[in-house]
Amino acid sequence: MKALTLIFVALIALLQYPLWLGKGSWLRVWNITQQIEEQKDKNTAFKQRNETLSAEVHDLKQGNAAIEERARTELGMIKQDEVFYQVIDQALPAKPENQAPADTKATDLNQAQEQLTKLPP
């Protein structure tokens, strides 16, 4: 009787093996499903990027506005007889609480320079 029970348990285990660990197992199906979802997300991002690039190519082929904008922003070009004003914000940066006073920094810098000059060549 015990032998018959062991045979049945072994037979059931052999039948269950492909379901859990075989080529078409649940784990493998789950992993492939995850990979498919990730690839779909990547494809969506690439599709969006391609549409953006396609629209930009269309604009470059059809009109001069896109070319002019690109020349201004990327190359810093201006039109003939046009005056370009660059505004630089002169606001003072906020001083962090743990920042040392300026003269302390100057002293530290002077000490560091003196140490460098004392180093043997």
C-alpha positions as CSV (number, residue, x, y, z in Angstrom):
1,M,0.0,0.0,0.0
2,K,2.8,2.4,0.8
3,A,4.5,1.6,-2.4
4,L,1.3,2.4,-4.4
5,T,1.0,5.7,-2.6
6,L,4.6,6.7,-3.4
7,I,4.1,5.7,-7.0
8,F,1.0,7.9,-7.2
9,V,2.8,10.9,-5.5
10,A,5.7,10.5,-7.9
11,L,3.4,10.3,-10.9
12,I,1.5,13.5,-9.8
13,A,4.9,15.3,-9.2
14,L,6.0,14.3,-12.7
15,L,2.8,15.6,-14.2
16,Q,3.1,18.9,-12.2
17,Y,6.7,19.5,-13.2
18,P,5.9,21.0,-16.7
19,L,3.2,23.2,-15.3
20,W,5.5,24.9,-12.8
21,L,9.0,24.5,-14.1
22,G,8.8,23.4,-17.7
23,K,9.1,25.3,-21.0
24,G,5.5,26.7,-20.8
25,S,5.4,27.1,-17.1
26,W,3.3,29.7,-15.2
27,L,6.5,31.5,-14.1
28,R,7.7,31.8,-17.7
29,V,4.3,33.0,-18.9
30,W,4.3,35.7,-16.2
31,N,7.8,36.8,-17.1
32,I,7.0,37.1,-20.8
33,T,3.8,39.0,-19.9
34,Q,5.9,41.5,-17.9
35,Q,8.3,41.9,-20.8
36,I,5.4,42.5,-23.2
37,E,4.0,45.2,-21.0
38,E,7.5,46.9,-20.7
39,Q,7.9,46.8,-24.4
40,K,4.5,48.3,-25.0
41,D,5.4,51.2,-22.7
42,K,8.7,51.7,-24.6
43,N,6.9,51.5,-27.9
44,T,4.4,54.2,-26.8
45,A,7.3,56.5,-25.8
46,F,9.1,55.9,-29.1
47,K,5.9,56.5,-31.0
48,Q,5.4,59.8,-29.3
49,R,9.0,60.8,-30.0
50,N,8.6,59.8,-33.7
51,E,5.4,61.9,-34.0
52,T,7.3,64.9,-32.5
53,L,10.2,64.4,-34.8
54,S,7.8,64.0,-37.8
55,A,6.0,67.2,-36.9
56,E,9.3,69.0,-36.6
57,V,10.5,67.7,-40.0
58,H,7.2,68.8,-41.5
59,D,7.6,72.3,-40.0
60,L,11.2,72.5,-41.3
61,K,10.1,71.6,-44.8
62,Q,7.0,73.8,-44.9
63,G,8.0,77.1,-43.3
64,N,10.8,79.3,-42.2
65,A,9.5,79.9,-38.7
66,A,11.0,76.7,-37.4
67,I,14.3,77.4,-39.0
68,E,14.4,80.9,-37.7
69,E,13.5,79.7,-34.2
70,R,16.2,77.1,-34.3
71,A,18.8,79.6,-35.6
72,R,17.9,82.0,-32.7
73,T,17.8,79.5,-29.9
74,E,20.6,77.1,-30.8
75,L,23.0,79.3,-32.8
76,G,22.3,82.7,-31.2
77,M,21.7,84.3,-34.6
78,I,19.8,87.6,-35.0
79,K,18.3,89.3,-38.1
80,Q,20.0,92.0,-40.0
81,D,19.5,95.5,-38.3
82,E,18.1,93.8,-35.3
83,V,19.2,94.8,-31.8
84,F,19.7,92.0,-29.3
85,Y,19.5,92.7,-25.6
86,Q,20.6,90.2,-23.0
87,V,19.2,90.7,-19.6
88,I,21.3,89.3,-16.7
89,D,19.7,88.9,-13.3
90,Q,21.9,90.7,-10.8
91,A,20.0,89.4,-7.7
92,L,22.2,88.4,-4.9
93,P,22.3,84.7,-4.1
94,A,20.7,83.7,-0.8
95,K,23.4,83.1,1.9
96,P,23.0,79.7,3.5
97,E,23.1,79.7,7.3
98,N,26.1,77.4,7.5
99,Q,28.2,79.4,5.0
100,A,31.3,81.0,6.4
101,P,31.8,84.8,6.1
102,A,33.6,86.0,2.9
103,D,36.8,87.1,4.7
104,T,37.1,83.6,6.3
105,K,36.9,82.1,2.9
106,A,39.6,84.5,1.6
107,T,41.8,83.6,4.6
108,D,41.3,79.9,3.8
109,L,42.2,80.5,0.2
110,N,45.3,82.4,1.1
111,Q,46.4,79.6,3.4
112,A,45.8,77.0,0.7
113,Q,47.9,79.0,-1.8
114,E,50.7,79.3,0.7
115,Q,50.7,75.6,1.3
116,L,50.8,74.9,-2.4
117,T,53.8,77.2,-2.9
118,K,55.7,75.5,0.0
119,L,55.4,72.0,-1.6
120,P,58.6,70.7,-3.1
121,P,58.7,70.4,-6.9
